[in-house]
Amino acid sequence: MYPVITTLPSTLKTLILSNFQLNITDISFLSNLESLSLNQLDINSQKRLQDVCKEKISIYKYNEVQFESNFKLNLFHNPTEKQCKFPQNLLKITAKNCQIIDFKLGSLQKLQELIIDSNTIYCDDLELPKCLLSLSINSCNIDSFDFRKLNLIEINASNNVCKTCLVPTNIQKLNLSGNIFLKQLNFPLFNLTHLNLENCTKLYIQTEQIGKNINFLNLSKTRIRHIDINIYTNLQTCILRNNSLDYMFVYKKRKSKIDVSGTEFRLTPIIINSSLSGHSAENSVKFPINCRRLLQNHEILRNDSAIARRAELVVKITDLQNKLQALIDQ
């Protein structure tokens, strides 16, 4: 049972807390702090305490505060005034390995970055300020991600368990890798430049939801069924490892890096205006082992008008699939 701290003087300049439970509603004492360290340390050893503090001390200065290691963060919400008493100039908050009981930061109108890492979250939702630009939530268990009212341009939310996720339409960078979603995602991602959904094995992805301006796309180990690389005109890197695809279209119009290693194709990939080589450095395309023999001996060359007739090519895929199977059986 940790000792409980309920109040601290506002004149504090340096604060070191170890193995304490914080239960403070008025944290105006933070406004004068120059140094703040909240680490899980062995308080029975004064020498150990001093040594670790030198290495891990968290500086509360220049508008940043950090909480670490087994603290109950029941201090962000004043139940009477219904607003937090954080210093209003805070730009960044980091909470790692904590128990988040109440998390209402709506009044911090200068907060730009929030990092929540390996926490246990007991509140139903996170009340965040609209000014927040970057949010990281990793290895947490939370009811849902609903960020539609925020102006976020970057979200990193990986290895969490949650029901669903709703993001603002102006989001540019979205990382939802490794999350376990209990409901399907259903929102447009038209403004994205960076999308990472790696290892979302229970998530069915519709590529039509992804905007054409994407330049980094990682759909490795997802439930994606098909993809047409041609529609993403700014795409620089596409990672599709360890999937099971029905088919894939690639048109040699730019030097995009496409990695499909570990992927099984039900039908042969269609490469237009490009040599079908699994080792082509020019195209930076990696094909799975079961396709290489066919890819190294066949070319499908079309002019630009073939892009308008991609639907017709789908009809020919079945025949190519049979040729691929015949080569595999040899």
C-alpha positions in Angstrom: 0.0 0.0 0.0 1.6 3.3 -1.1 1.4 6.4 1.1 -1.1 8.8 -0.1 -0.3 12.5 -0.8 -3.3 14.8 -1.0 -1.7 18.3 -1.0 1.7 20.0 -1.7 2.8 23.6 -1.1 2.8 25.9 -4.2 6.3 27.1 -3.3 8.0 23.8 -4.3 10.9 24.1 -6.7 12.1 20.5 -6.7 9.9 17.4 -6.2 11.0 13.8 -6.1 8.3 11.2 -5.4 8.9 7.4 -5.2 6.3 4.7 -4.5 3.6 7.2 -3.6 0.0 7.4 -4.6 -1.1 10.8 -5.8 -4.6 11.9 -5.1 -4.5 15.6 -5.7 -7.3 17.7 -7.3 -5.5 21.0 -7.1 -2.1 20.7 -8.7 -1.3 24.4 -9.0 1.9 23.5 -7.1 3.3 22.5 -10.5 3.5 26.1 -11.7 6.6 26.9 -9.7 8.4 23.6 -10.1 11.7 23.5 -11.9 12.4 19.8 -11.4 10.0 17.0 -11.1 10.8 13.3 -10.9 8.1 10.6 -10.4 9.8 7.2 -10.6 9.4 3.9 -8.9 12.5 3.7 -6.7 13.8 1.9 -3.6 13.2 4.6 -1.0 14.9 2.5 1.7 18.2 3.1 0.0 19.2 6.8 0.0 22.2 6.1 -2.2 20.1 4.2 -4.8 17.5 7.0 -4.7 20.2 9.7 -5.5 21.8 7.6 -8.2 18.6 6.9 -10.1 17.3 10.5 -9.8 20.5 11.7 -11.6 19.7 9.4 -14.5 15.9 9.5 -14.8 14.9 12.9 -13.4 12.1 14.5 -15.4 12.5 18.2 -15.9 9.3 20.3 -15.5 10.5 23.3 -17.4 9.8 24.8 -20.8 6.2 23.7 -20.6 6.6 19.9 -20.1 5.6 17.5 -17.4 6.2 13.7 -17.1 4.7 11.1 -14.8 6.1 7.6 -14.5 5.7 4.2 -12.9 2.7 3.1 -10.9 1.1 6.3 -10.0 -2.7 6.8 -9.9 -3.4 9.9 -12.0 -6.6 11.0 -10.3 -5.5 14.6 -10.5 -6.7 16.1 -13.8 -10.2 17.0 -12.8 -11.6 19.2 -10.1 -15.0 17.7 -9.2 -16.4 21.0 -7.9 -15.2 23.4 -10.6 -15.2 20.7 -13.3 -11.9 22.0 -14.8 -8.4 21.0 -14.4 -5.8 23.1 -12.6 -2.8 22.3 -14.7 -0.6 25.3 -15.6 -2.2 26.7 -18.7 1.1 27.1 -20.6 1.7 23.3 -20.8 2.7 22.1 -24.3 3.5 18.4 -23.6 2.3 15.8 -21.1 3.8 12.2 -20.8 2.2 9.5 -18.7 3.9 6.1 -18.6 3.0 3.0 -16.6 0.3 4.8 -14.7 -3.3 4.1 -13.6 -5.4 6.8 -15.3 -8.6 7.2 -13.4 -9.7 10.6 -14.7 -8.3 12.4 -17.7 -9.9 15.7 -18.5 -7.6 18.1 -20.2 -10.1 20.2 -22.2 -9.0 23.5 -20.7 -5.3 23.2 -21.6 -5.6 25.3 -24.7 -1.9 25.3 -25.5 -1.3 21.6 -25.2 0.2 20.3 -28.4 1.6 16.8 -27.6 0.2 14.0 -25.3 1.9 10.6 -24.8 0.1 7.9 -22.9 2.2 4.7 -22.8 1.5 1.4 -21.0 -1.2 2.7 -18.8 -4.3 1.3 -17.3 -7.2 3.6 -18.2 -10.3 3.4 -16.1 -12.2 6.4 -17.5 -14.7 6.0 -20.3 -13.2 8.6 -22.6 -10.3 11.0 -22.8 -11.3 14.7 -22.7 -8.7 16.4 -24.7 -8.2 20.0 -25.9 -9.0 20.9 -29.6 -5.5 22.5 -29.9 -3.8 19.1 -29.6 -1.7 18.3 -32.7 0.0 15.0 -31.8 -1.3 12.1 -29.7 0.3 8.8 -28.8 -1.6 6.0 -27.0 0.3 2.8 -26.7 -0.4 -0.5 -24.9 -3.6 0.6 -23.2 -7.0 -0.8 -22.7 -9.6 1.8 -23.5 -13.3 1.8 -24.3 -13.0 3.7 -27.6 -11.0 6.3 -29.5 -13.2 9.2 -30.6 -11.1 12.1 -31.8 -13.5 13.6 -34.3 -13.8 16.9 -32.4 -10.1 17.5 -32.3 -7.8 19.2 -34.8 -5.2 16.4 -34.6 -2.9 15.9 -37.6 -1.0 12.9 -36.1 -2.2 9.9 -34.1 0.0 7.1 -32.9 -2.1 4.4 -31.3 -0.5 1.0 -31.3 -1.0 -2.3 -29.4 -4.2 -1.2 -27.7 -7.5 -3.0 -27.0 -10.6 -0.8 -27.8 -14.0 -1.1 -29.3 -13.6 1.2 -32.2 -11.8 4.3 -33.5 -13.1 7.5 -34.9 -10.7 10.1 -36.2 -10.9 13.7 -37.5 -11.2 14.2 -41.2 -8.1 16.4 -41.3 -5.8 13.7 -39.9 -2.6 13.4 -41.9 -0.6 10.7 -40.1 -2.3 7.7 -38.6 -0.7 4.7 -36.9 -3.1 2.1 -35.6 -0.7 -0.9 -35.8 -1.2 -3.9 -33.6 -4.6 -2.7 -32.2 -7.4 -5.1 -31.4 -10.6 -3.4 -32.5 -13.8 -5.1 -31.4 -15.7 -3.3 -34.1 -14.9 -2.5 -37.7 -13.4 0.9 -38.6 -15.6 2.8 -41.0 -14.4 6.3 -41.7 -12.8 8.0 -44.7 -9.1 8.7 -44.7 -8.9 11.0 -47.7 -6.4 13.5 -46.3 -3.9 11.0 -45.0 -0.3 11.1 -46.2 0.9 8.3 -43.8 -1.2 5.2 -42.8 0.1 2.2 -40.8 -2.4 -0.6 -40.0 0.2 -3.4 -39.6 -0.9 -6.4 -37.7 -4.6 -5.4 -37.3 -5.5 -9.0 -38.0 -9.2 -8.6 -37.1 -9.7 -5.5 -39.2 -11.2 -5.7 -42.7 -9.7 -2.9 -44.8 -11.4 -1.3 -47.8 -8.8 0.5 -49.8 -11.5 2.8 -51.3 -11.5 4.5 -47.9 -7.9 5.6 -48.3 -7.2 8.9 -50.1 -5.2 9.1 -53.3 -2.6 11.4 -51.8 -1.1 8.8 -49.5 2.7 8.5 -49.7 3.3 5.8 -47.0 1.0 2.8 -46.7 1.6 -0.2 -44.5 -1.2 -2.8 -44.6 0.9 -5.8 -43.6 -0.9 -8.7 -41.9 -4.4 -7.3 -42.3 -7.5 -8.6 -44.0 -7.0 -6.7 -47.2 -8.2 -8.6 -50.2 -7.1 -6.5 -53.2 -5.4 -3.3 -54.0 -4.8 -1.1 -57.0 -1.5 0.8 -56.5 -2.2 3.0 -59.6 -4.8 5.2 -57.9 -2.3 6.4 -55.3 -0.4 8.9 -57.4 1.9 10.1 -54.6 2.7 6.7 -53.1 6.4 6.3 -52.3 6.3 3.2 -50.0 3.7 0.4 -49.9 4.2 -2.5 -47.5 1.8 -5.4 -47.9 3.7 -8.2 -46.1 2.1 -11.4 -44.9 -1.3 -11.0 -46.6 -3.6 -13.1 -48.7 -4.5 -11.1 -51.7 -7.0 -11.8 -54.4 -5.1 -9.7 -56.9 -2.9 -6.5 -57.1 -2.5 -3.9 -59.9 0.8 -2.1 -60.3 1.4 0.4 -63.0 5.0 1.6 -63.7 4.5 5.3 -63.5 6.9 6.2 -60.7 9.6 4.5 -58.5 7.4 3.3 -55.7 8.8 0.7 -53.2 6.4 -2.1 -52.9 7.0 -5.0 -50.5 4.7 -8.0 -50.7 7.1 -10.5 -49.1 5.3 -13.3 -47.3 2.1 -12.6 -49.2 0.1 -15.3 -51.0 -1.8 -14.4 -54.2 -5.0 -16.2 -55.0 -4.6 -14.7 -58.5 -1.5 -13.5 -60.3 -0.4 -9.9 -59.7 -1.0 -7.7 -62.8 2.0 -5.5 -63.7 1.2 -3.0 -66.5 4.1 -1.4 -68.5 6.6 -3.2 -66.3 8.7 -6.3 -66.4 7.4 -8.9 -64.0 10.6 -9.6 -62.1 10.8 -10.4 -58.5 14.3 -8.9 -58.3 13.8 -5.7 -60.2 15.8 -3.0 -58.4 14.3 -0.4 -60.7 10.8 -1.1 -59.5 11.7 -2.1 -56.0 9.1 -4.8 -56.0 9.4 -7.9 -53.9 7.3 -10.9 -55.0 6.5 -14.0 -53.0 8.4 -17.2 -53.8 5.4 -18.9 -55.3 5.1 -16.2 -58.0 8.7 -15.8 -59.0 8.9 -18.5 -61.7 5.9 -17.0 -63.6 7.0 -13.5 -63.0 10.5 -14.1 -64.5 9.2 -15.6 -67.7 6.2 -13.4 -68.6 5.6 -9.8 -69.3 2.3 -8.0 -69.7 3.0 -4.8 -71.6 0.2 -2.3 -72.3 0.2 1.4 -73.2 -1.4 4.1 -71.1 -4.9 3.4 -72.5 -4.8 0.1 -70.6 -5.3 2.0 -67.4 -8.8 2.8 -68.6 -9.4 -0.9 -69.3 -8.2 -2.4 -66.0 -11.6 -4.0 -65.5 -11.1 -6.0 -68.7 -7.8 -7.4 -67.3 -9.5 -8.8 -64.3 -11.3 -11.2 -66.5 -7.9 -12.6 -67.7 -6.6 -13.2 -64.2 -8.2 -16.6 -63.9 -6.2 -17.8 -66.9 -3.0 -16.5 -65.4 -3.8 -18.2 -62.1 -4.0 -21.5 -63.9 -0.6 -20.9 -65.5 0.8 -20.1 -62.1 -0.5 -23.3 -60.6 0.8 -25.3 -63.5 4.3 -23.9 -62.9 4.1 -24.5 -59.2 3.1 -28.2 -59.9 6.2 -28.8 -62.1 
